[in-house]
Structures are given as structure tokens and as C-alpha cells.
Amino acid sequence: MTSTDIHLLLTALASVLLLVALIVSRVRMHPLVALLIVCVGVGLATGMELGEIAKNITNGAGKTLGAVGVVIALGAMLGKILADAGITEQIANALLRHASDRMIPWAMTLVAFIVGIPMFFEVGLVVMLPLVFSVARKLEGRERFKGSAYVYVGVPVIAALAAMHGMVPPHPGPLTAIAALKTSVGPTMLYGFIAALPAMVLAGPLYGAFIAPRMTTRPDQALLDQFTLTQKHAASAANPPGVALGTFAALLPALLMLVHALSETFLAKGSALAGAAAFVGNPIIAMLLGVLFAAVALVYARGGNTEHLRDAMGASLKPIAGIMLIIAGGGAFQQILTSAKVGDAIVHLTQQFAFPPLVLGWLIAMLLSVSTGSATVGIVGAAGLLAPLAGADPALNLPLLALSIGSGSLFFNYANHAGFWLVKESFSMSMGEATRTITVVQSIVALVGLGMVLVMNAVMPT
């Protein structure tokens, strides 16, 4: 390691500490402003040109808004349509009717597991929020329930979505590792499912049941009213559509993304059918089609009030506008750290130690993800570094190596990750509360993933 590497690592650490201090100290700075200040500070500390600092901030924020912000906006519209039509109320009532309070987290884990097969973490969470809020709002009204119902219901969803996102193809992270290591999708997917199940259980229902009684987290009232059936709109939803139609409308984006995922596995690359599947399975297109289908099937076809629909879709954006901008700030922070070459310093650091390949892959992906705020950077960097070793060692289980790298990329999701801010702002959490939920949850998932990789490697060494 060089003095430059040490300087970059110390700068990255100091930037995170400064960010937290600006938000939680007496200054109480808004997260977006704090993120932008820290971005400028990192740029100056690492010797970037002033124009380059501004460019990185703009590119990082714009890229994140393009990839996540539009999806969140469409998800808010879809959630509002479903809530006003009484769909989320029906599904929540069905869950509470058929499952005890203790079984609710397990049921939510199963739903998130299914939704998470084709969906990115952020997209899956946006789709699941209306159901999470509807179920939790009913639970918190019960006298015997103690603590935060929203953490109790939400943590299992976060755990399941995170585990699927990092461990199981066809998510882009595992697919990237598979391509770089020149291994196959089938075994990696099988190992990923095996590792994801205990990770979801430990980080989801079990950890959620432990932490929920110790927290009082409650989302902002405006966001709750948006995603749940309020008294104001109860009359208009007195005769809601059937549960089957409503559930299909809610899951349509996930189904379209699943079609894309299956096409990548079974269709010839470059074919017209594969291209069409890729188009409809793109997160933005899938969410757009979901919104259009819900509007037509649940409002227009039933003779609903179209003026109210338009107003409701517009109003749905107000509570999440701040969330989108904070996430954009997180994207800018991620970009500035990446452009500063913090990842290269992490790579040089890991080269100072000798670890078994499966552990080394997890460790490199973890350090790159933590330092740059990008799980993709962690996976690409780790897979690229270990690709020569993978080709030279025939005894190395390459699907498990890909799984190890994907698991490592999930560890310690914090302030430079877009997902951290999405969870924090959606549930109106403090920095500490967000750390105790998404950060700890994803760290548990990552550690269990590594443990399962080592166990499976001992049982299935080839």
C-alpha cells in the first residue's frame, strides 16, 4: 500500500463520520445538504479539480434518480391506486385473518421472497411498502402489541429482498460475478436459494421479533395515508375489485421482470423475443405498465372517478419527493467515492493478506461495497480480481465463489448506499434506527451467506 492509498481510506472513513455528525448532531442538517457538503469535501481532500467535483455530483445524482427515482415515483402511484381501490386493505385483512401475530413476519418473508426473485432491492421495497404499511397499521392498533409494528413487519421484507438481490441470479450482481468467473447460472442459483433461506430467517422474522419491541419507529403520517385506506376514501372503496384482480395488478411489475429473468436464462441472446422480454422487464417499463394496468382495470373499467385518479397520482408524489432527492444525494456520494479511486485503495489493502479464495472474494466485495456505496462495484471488483485464480484452480468451486462475492457485497449497507436512504426515509427513521434495521439486517444476511458458502464447500468441494 502507498501513502495515497492510506490517504484515500482515511478520507472515506472521515467522510462517513462527518456525514453522520452533520445529520445527528445539534446542527441537524438535512440529509441532502449534508450529503452534498461531504461530496465536495471528499473531492477537495482527494485532489479533484473543481469542475470534476461538480460533474461527479451531477452524474451520480442523475444516474441514481434515473435508475431508482422514476421507479419510486411510479411505485408511489401504483401504491396509491391500490390503496384507494381497497386492494392493499383486502390483502392485509387476508394475511391477518389467516396468520397469527407471530406468523405475520413469516408470511411477509414469503411474499417478499417471491417478489424479490426478479426485482431489485429498491424496486421490491417500493412495491411492498403499501402492504407493509397496511398490515403494520392494523397490528399497531391491537392493545397487546408492543414496540414498532412497522419494524416488526418491515424487517422480514428487507431481509428477504436483500438476500435475493445479492445471492440469487438473475439479479445483476450474481450474474456479473457468474460472467466474470465463467461459471454457470444453474448451480449458482441453486446454491443461492440454499444460502438465502437461513439468511432470510435469521435476519428477518427472528431479528425483527427481537428488535421491534425496542423501537418506536412510525412512518410519516402523509406516507401512511397514501399507502393505506383512509376514512376519506373508504366509501369509494366500499365495493373493491376482486382480490385476484387486485393481487395481479400489484404483482404485474414483478411478473414482467420475472419474464425478463427467465428469458435471459432460456432464450437465445439477441433474439427478437429476448429483446421484447428485456424491454417489458426493464424496471421503469414494468412499473409503468403496472400503473397503466391498475388504472385501467381498477378505475377506468369500473367507471371510477378519473379526475380523482389524476389528482391522487399527482398527490402521491408529494410525500416521496424528499425521499427521491435524498437518494440522489446518496448516489452523488457513491459516485464521488468511486471516482476518487477509493476502490483501488481497498484492493491494495486486501493484497496485503492471505485468505482462502472463498473468504477473499467475500472480503474484497464487502470492502469495496462499504467504501464506495455500490454493491455492483464490489462484485465487479472482486470478480475481476479473482477471475485469474478461478481459471487457474480447477478445485475451486466457482458457483460458490460467485455466491460468496454476492454475499459480501451486502454487508454494512450504510450512508453511501441508496437503499439505506430509501429505508430510512420511507419509515421516517433516525440514523441510529436505520443502522439497527437495514444495516444490521444486511450484515446478518452477508455473514450467514458466507457461513453457508463455507459449509456447502465442505460438503460439496467440487
Secondary structure, DSSP 4 states (H G I P E B T S, - for coil): --HHHHHHHHHHHHHHHHHHHHHHSTT---HHHHHHHHHHHHHHHTT--HHHHHHHHHHHHHHHIIIIIHHHHHHHHHHHHHHHTTHHHHHHHHHHHHS-TTTHHHHHHHHHHHHHTTS-HHHHHHHHHHHHHHHHHHHHTSTT--S-HHHHHHHHHHHHHHHHHHHSTTSHHHHHHHHHHT--HHHHHHHHHHHHHHHHHIIIIIHHHHHGGG------HHHHHHHS--HHHHTTTSSPPPHHHHHHHHHHHHHHHHHHHHHHHHSPTT-HHHHHHHHHHSHHHHHHHHHHHHHHHHTGGGT--HHHHHHHHHHTTHHHHHHHHHHHHHHHHHHHHHHTTHHHHHHHHHTTS---HHHHHHHHHHHHHHHHS-HHHHHHHHHHHHHHHHHH-TTS-HHHHHHHHHHHTTS---TTSHHHHHHHHHTT--HHHHIIIIIHHHHHHHHHHHHHHHHHHHH---
